[in-house]
Amino acid sequence: MSAFDIISTLNIIINLGLDIKARFESLNQASEEINLLNTKLRLLCKLFEDRGNDDIITTHLSEIAMIVDIVQSIAQSYTTCAKALGVEIPATNTAATKPEARGKKY
């Protein structure tokens, strides 16, 4: 899994989260919790986007592996939630389908 793939996956999850948040707002439910999660995901995305963090990422590969599992779990939860709310889920290539992008695997 590459940094680009992680960024791509995070961006998909963030956008899906925004759609879910909008749907929750229309139902007056849980929108603040989704907003907080999206904010944290954006911060994580920025960590991977900043090429100056490559040394930090390389040094902490075992922690990155755990983050990837957490991100995949969030993606599954968002997908389930989106389906239940009737939110359209984008079909894209994510971290699991393109492990060699940008030449870095995690």
Secondary structure as GFF3:
##gff-version 3
##sequence-region A 1 106
A	DSSP	alpha_helix	3	27	.	.	.	ID=ss1
A	DSSP	alpha_helix	31	49	.	.	.	ID=ss2
A	DSSP	three_ten_helix	51	53	.	.	.	ID=ss3
A	DSSP	alpha_helix	54	59	.	.	.	ID=ss4
A	DSSP	alpha_helix	61	85	.	.	.	ID=ss5
A	DSSP	three_ten_helix	101	103	.	.	.	ID=ss6
###
